[in-house]
Amino acid sequence: MSAAFATCSVRRAGPADWDAVEAFHLRCSEQSMHRRWGRLRIGRSHWLRLLRASRCWTASVPGDGVIALVSIGRLHHSPGVVDLGVQVADTHQRRGIGTGLVRLAAGHALAAGADTLSVYTEQANVPMLGLLHRLGPACTLRDGTHTELRLPLAGVTSHTSLFPHEDGHAPTSNDRHA
């Protein structure tokens, strides 16, 4: 286990986390912000909209505060499919934090009845595409400069997450908020 995991805590995010999330975004590079959000800044209203549409978790470390964010929410036009968003601070990338967060979120989505993970991103977003391809076989659909990848959730969650589940418990079938 890397030092990043030894001191990293993950918890469900809510409206009161805006200040910590905003500070996290201010520490991220423009490239990182653009890859995740398609813009250089997001406001409180964007954060609240994300929370209404999805479940979000933050990963934090002492001294740095929030270092990563993952969100997962249902695609209304595709039953059983959830949309994934993940962002890791530039200084904490390539340590498995994003992978651990994706697996945690995927476990909750699977327990809530979803079966497929979807990500729509720029083809130039090599870090995200690499993470997804490492998680399992994906169906890839190209759309101009963007790509949509879909992965079976069972494959994503078949590996042990490096993070404990929210509040120290594994997701259950009663956990229907994904």
N, C-alpha and C positions, 0 to 999 in steps of 0.2 A: 504494500500500500504506500502510495506516494505521500509526501508531506502535505500536499494539497488536500488529500482526503482525511488525514489525521486531525486537521483543525477545521474542516468544512462542515457547516450545518445547513440542512435543507429544511424549508418549511413552506407551507401553503401561504401564498401572498394574498393580500387584500388591499382595500383602498388606503388604509393607514400606512402602507409601505411606499407610498408615492415618493416621499423625500429621499428614501434610501435608493429607490430605483432611479430617480432623477440623478442623484449623485453618481451612481453606477454608469449611467449613460454619458455623463459629462467626462468620465474617465476613459470611455471607449473612443477609438479612432473614428474618423469620418467614414472610413471604409467599412468598419464593423457596423456602424449605425446604418449605413446604406444597405449593406447585405441583409440585415435583419428587418429593417423597417421600411426601406425604400426612401428614406429621408434622413436628414442629419439630426433632427430633434423631434422628440414627441412630447406632447404636453399632457397635463393631468387628464384632460378630457379623453385623449387617446388611451391612457392607462385605464381609466374607468370603463371605457367601451370594451377594451380587451378583457377586463375582469367580468363584465356582463356576458360576454360571448364564450368564455373559456375558463378553464382552471389554470392557475399559474402557481409556480413555485419559484422561490429564490434560493440561491446558495450563497452563503456568507462565510467569511473568515475573519477572525479577530484582527483588528487593525486596518483591514481593507473594506469592511462592510460587505455589501452585496457584490458578488463577483460573477454571477450568472443568473439567468432567468430562462425558464421554459414555460410554454403555454400549450395547451391542447384543448381543442374545441370541435364540436361536431360540425360537419359540412351539411347544411340543411338539404341540399339537393342530392345528396348521396348517402342513403341509409347505411349505417355501420362504419362510415368513414370519418376519421378525425383528422383535423389539420394541426400540424405541429409547427411551433416557432421556438427557436432556441438561440440564445446569445450568451457568449462567454467573454469576459473582459480579455482584452488583448494580452495582458500580462499573465493570464491563467490558462491560455489555450494550449492544446496539445498535451494535456495531462489526464484526459479521460473524464473530465468534469461534465462536458456536454453529453457524452455517451451515457454516463450515469444518470443524468437528468432525463434524457430521452427515455431510457429504460424505466425509470420511475413513473414518468407521465404515461408511458405506454401501458404499464401494468394497471394503472388506474382506469385507463380507457377500456382495456380488455375486460376488466372486472365490471365495468358499467355497460357492457354489451357491444362495444365496437369490435370490428374485426380487421380494419385496415387503417394504416397510418399514411397520410398524404402530406407532401411538402411541395410547394410551388416556389421556385427560386430561380435566380439568374443562372445561366449555364456557367458564368464566370465565378460563381460561388463555390470554388473548389473545396474549401474546408467542409461545408455542409454536405456537398455531394459525396465526399470521401467518407464522412461519418455515416451517412445513410447506406452506402454500399458495403461498409464494414458490418452493418447490422443484419444484413441478409439480402437475398435476391429481391430486386425491385423491378416493377414494371415502369418503364420510362416513356413519357410522352413529351415530345419537344413542341414548343409553341414560340416560334421566333427566337428571341434571345433568352427565353425562359424554358425551364424544364419542370415537369411535374413527375414526382416519383411516388409510387405507392408500394408499401410493404405490408405483408401480413403481420398483424400485431403479435400473433403467437410466436413468430420467429424472433421478433425484437425482444420479447419478454422472456424467452427461453434461457437467457443468460442471467446470471446473478447481477443485480444492481450493486454498485459500489456504495450506494446511499441507503440508509434505512428508509422505509416508507414513512409517509407523513405521520407524525405523532407516534412513531415507533411501531405501527401496526401495518400488516399487509392489507392491500385493498380487498374489499369483499364485494359480493354481488349487490349489496345494499348501497354501495358507493356510486351513485348514479349521476354525478355532476360533471363527468368528463365532457 
